[in-house]
C-alpha cells in the first residue's frame, strides 16, 4: 500500500489544497447545527427577530463558500487522482518493460493486464474519493463528536461508548476484505487469461468445434469470479447495518440521559436538540463510512498486487553495465565458451557445454532435431536469458559485460514465430530502426523479397497489419520480420528457422540477397541445402554439440548429419 | 476563469459543439439508445424476478423504518424530553430499539440478495458475450485487438457491475424515501415544504448541465481504457520482439501517450461528475438555510413550534439526501451505460449466419470449388482468390503449392468455412457448403494450423482438444504416432505437464507434433494440414510421415508444404499463383507437361524417389 501510494507524493500540494477545501466544506456543515441552536435560543426563544435574520444570512453566505470550495475541490482532487494513476500506470509499464523474460513467467500476460488497468482504477477511485468525500465521512464523524462534546460533554459520551467495539470490528472486516478482494482480482486474471486464449486460438476453436467447450471453460472462470465477488461483497455488507445499529443505539442513549438531565434541570433543551442533530449526521455519514471501508479493502488488495510488480528488483534487466569497457572489437565475431543453460525454474539443462566460434562475416548454420535447443541457443545471444555456466563472447567482449541496449542493437533477430504489431507495414519494418528513411526500408524489404507483395496491396506500405490488420500469409509475415531485422543493419543476423513458410524459389532469392550481407549470420534451419551454403554447421542434439564443421566434414564424420541429409535426399545412401 | 477552462494544462476534450450535439442527440436516437441499453440490462436482471421483488419489499420496509426513526424522535422530544418525562420516554425508546434492529436486519438482507442478483446478471452478461464470440465469424476477430476485446469483458462490465450492486437499491429507496419525506413534510408544514422544494428546478437544471458533459466523457474514457488494454496485451505478448529490437523506450513512449489520453478524459469525467455532490450539497445547505431562517421567523410569530423546525431541518436533509443519491446514481448509471453499450455492441455483432435450410450432412469427402472468388475485406478491390476451380474425389490427397501469399491457406480456410466466398460455390459431395450446417461440417474435419497453438493446460488436455471423449490410452497412442511421446515423457510431469502460456518448455517443432497428435485423435473425414511440419526437423518428419500417410488414408486431405518431398504422395497437385489456380492434376502429369510445377521441382534440389 505504502509503495503504491508514494506515487501521490508529487501531487501532495494539490492533494493538500483539495483536502483543505474539503475541510472548509465540512466546517460549514458542522457549523450549521450550531447556528441553528443560535437561531432557536437567541432568536426564537429570546424573541429577537433581528438575530434570526442575521444568523440566517450567515448560513446563506456559508453555503456559498462551501459550494465554491466544493467545485474547486473537484478540479484539484481529480487532477491529483488522475495524475497519480497516470504515473502509477507508467511506472508499472516501465517496470514490466524491464522484466527479464524469466520474470514474465511469474505473472501471466493476463494478470499483468489486469494489474495495469483494473487494479489501477480501483486505487485511483479510492484516492479520488478520499480527497473528496471519503475523508469527509470520518472527519464528519469526528467533527460531530467534537462538537457534541463542546455542547455537552456528558451526553456526548453516549455517542462514543460503542467506538472501541466498532473499531475492532472494522479492523477485522478490512483484513477479511483485503484477502477476499485479492482473490477477486485473481479471478479476473483467470478470466482474462481464458479470454485471451480464446481470442488467440479462435481458428483452432472453430476448426475443432470447441465453441461450447470453450464457453463452458469460460463459464467456469466467470462463475468462480461471481462466487468470489459475491462472497467478498456480502462479507463487507455486514459493516453498514452493524455500524448503523450501534449508532442508533447511542442516539437513544442520548435521548434517555438527556431527558434525565432535563428533568434534573441541568441541561437546556437546545443542547439535546443539537446533540441529537449531530448524532443523526453521524448516522448519515456511517453508510458512507461503510462504503469507504469496502473501497479501502478493495484498493488495498489491488495496491498489494501492484506492489508485487513494482517491488521486483533482482529479476529486471540492467540496461547498462557498470563496467564501461570499450565497445566490442572485431565486427560481428561471436564465440560460445562452454555454455550451459537451464531455464529458470527448469530442472534439466537445455544446453550443456556448447562451444563454437564464428568469425566476422561468417555464416553458421545450426541444425538439430526438434527440441534440441536451437532456438534457446539463439536466445542466449541477445541475453533474453543469461547463461547458467560458461560465457558468450560477442565481439571479443563477454556478453555479460555488454550494455544490454548496445548488445541488442548490433543483433538483427528473426524469431521462429513471426509476430507483427498493430500498425502499418512501414511502422513494423521500422522497428528495426525507427529513424530509417523510406529508402532504407525499401532496401530491406527488397532484400527480404517482400517488396513486390507489399506493392501489390492497395495501400502499399501503409497497409495496416498486426492484430487489427489484414490477413497476411505466413510467408509474408516471415519476410516482413526478416526485413525488420535487416533494417537493423546489425553486426549479427540471427534467423530462427524463419523461412519455413517460404516457397523454394522465394527462399533461394532470399538467400542470394542475404549473401551480400556483411553481418555474421546464425541460421537455424532444417534444410541441408541451406546449411550447405553456410561456412560452418553446428549440429546439436539434446543440448549438446555433436558435430561442428563444414558440410563435407560433417558428411564424413557425423552419422546424424548424414541421416538428416539422407532424409532430404541430399546424398545417396 | 482561465483555470476552469484549462486547469493544470488539461486541454478541454469536449467542445461547445459536442455538448450541444449531446443535447440534440438526446431527442434523437441517443435517448432511445440509453433506454434500450437500460432495457436490455433490465431483461437480464429480470430473470431473477422473485428475488428482486423480495429485495424491493425489503427496501420499502427499511425506507419506512428509516423515516419512522427521526419522526418518532421528534415527537418524543416534543412530548417527553422537553418535559423530562422518563416513563413515557422509556416506552418510546424500547419501540425505537425494535425499529432500529429491524432496520439493520432489513438493510443487511436486501443488500445480501441484491449482490447475488447483480453478480448473477454480470455473470450472465459475460458468458453470453463469450458464447456470442463463438458464433462470430473469423473476420470479426481479424480486425480487433485482443486486449481491446478483453477490456470490454473486464473494465466495461466492471462499470456495469459496480452500478448494479448499489444503484438499483439506491434509486428505489431514494424514490421511496423522497415520497415519504414529502408526505410527512406536507403534514407538518405545507409552507416550509414548498420552500424546501424550490431547489428542485435548480437541481434539475444543474444535473442536465453536468450529465451532458459526463455522458460523452464516460464513453470516451472506456474507449481510451480499451485502447490502452489493447496495447498492453500486444506489447506483453510480443515482449520478445520488443526486447530483441530494444524498443522498450518507444513502447513506453507509446504507452504514455495512450495513458495520457485516458488521464485527460478521466480528469474531465471525474471533475464534472465531482460537481454533482457539490451542487447537491449546496442545495442541501440552501434548504437548510431556508428552513432554519424562514422557519425561525415563522416560529417567532408562533406559526410553527420549535419541535417542528428541528424535525423539519432533519426532514429537509432527509429530503435532499435521496435527491443527492439519485443525482449521484444517475451519474453512475451513465458510466454503466457507457460500459454496457460497448458490451452490447459486441452482442449486436452479426453472428455467422446459418441458412434455414442448412442441415447435417454426412460427408463422403468429395470437395469441389466452382468459380470461387474471395476477398478478405469487402472494400478491397483485388480478390485474394480468383476463379478457382477444382474437384477432389473422396480419399484423395491434394497438395497445394505455390509462392507465399498465393492463396493456399485461404483455400483451406474456405474449406473449413472460416470465411464465405464472394462468388462461386464450394461444394461437398455436390452440396453447396451453405446448405451444410457449420457444426456438421467442421465436426468432420481436422485442421492443423500454420501457427500451432497450445492452451495453458496439460499436454494431455491439449491433445484431447481434438476429440473430447478420447481416452488416455488413445491420447498416448496418438502422441506416439506423432512422434511426440518421447519428448512428452521427458517433460517434468509427462502428459500431465501444464504448458505455460507462451509454451516455453517446448519448441515450435514440438508444438507442431502436438498439433498433429491432436488431429490424429480427431478422426476426421477431411484433413487440412497447413504447413503442419514446417518447424519439424526432417528426420522426425520422416518418422511421422508414416503416421500422416495412414492418417490420410481413406480421408480427403489437403496439404500445404514447402518441402516438396513431403507432398510426394499427393494424388492431385494444385499450383497456385497470385490467387489463381494455374495448374492442377496428378503429380506425374504435371511433371511431364513441363509447366510451372516441373520448374519448381527443378529449381528445388529435391528429387522424387520414383
Interface residues (C-beta under 8 A of the other chain):
Chain A: X14 X25 X28 X29 X32 X35 X36 X39 X40 X43 X44 X45 X47 X49 X52 X53 X55 X56 X57 X59 X60 X62 X63 X64 X66 X67 X70 X71 X73 X74 X75 X77 X78 X79 X81 X82 X83 X85 X86 X89 X90 X93 X94 X96 X97 X98 X99 X101 X104 X105 X108 X109 X110 X112 X113 X114 X116 X117 X118 X121 X124 X128 X132 X133 X188 X191 X192 X193 X195 X196 X197 X198 X199 X200 X201 X202 X203 X204 X205 X206 X207 X208 X209 X210 X211 X212 X213 X214 X215 X218 X219 X222 X223 X225 X226 X229 X230 X233 X234 X237 X238 X240 X241 X242 X244 X245 X248 X249 X251 X252 X255 X256 X258 X259 X260 X262 X263 X264 X269 X272 X273 X276 X277 X280 X284 X317 X343 X346 X347 X348 X367 X368 X369 X370 X371 X372 X374 X375 X382 X384 X404 X405 X408 X409 X411 X413 X415 X416 X417 X419 X421 X422 X431 X432 X434 X453 X456 X458 X466 X467 X468 X469 X470 X471 X472 X473 X474 X475 X476 X478 X479 X484 X488 X497 X500 X501 X502 X503 X504 X505 X506 X507 X508 X526 X527 X528 X529 X563 X564 X567 X568 X569 X570
Chain B: X3 X4 X7 X8 X10 X69 X70 X73 X76 X77 X80 X81 X82 X83 X84 X85 X86 X89 X90 X93 X96 X97 X100 X101 X103 X104 X105 X107 X108 X111 X112 X115 X116 X119 X120 X122 X123 X126 X127 X130 X131 X133 X134 X135 X138 X141 X142 X143 X144 X145 X146 X147 X149 X150 X151 X153 X154 X155 X158 X161 X165 X225 X228 X229 X230 X231 X232 X233 X234 X235 X236 X237 X238 X239 X240 X241 X242 X243 X244 X245 X246 X247 X248 X250 X251 X252 X255 X256 X259 X260 X262 X263 X266 X267 X270 X271 X272 X274 X275 X277 X278 X279 X281 X282 X285 X286 X288 X289 X292 X293 X294 X296 X297 X299 X300 X306 X309 X310 X313 X314 X317 X321 X376 X377 X380 X381 X382 X384 X401 X402 X403 X404 X405 X406 X408 X409 X410 X413 X416 X418 X439 X442 X443 X445 X446 X447 X449 X450 X451 X453 X455 X456 X465 X466 X468 X487 X490 X492 X500 X501 X502 X504 X505 X506 X507 X508 X509 X510 X512 X513 X518 X522 X528 X530 X531 X534 X535 X536 X537 X538 X539 X540 X541 X542 X562 X563 X564 X565 X600 X603 X604 X605 X606 X607 X609
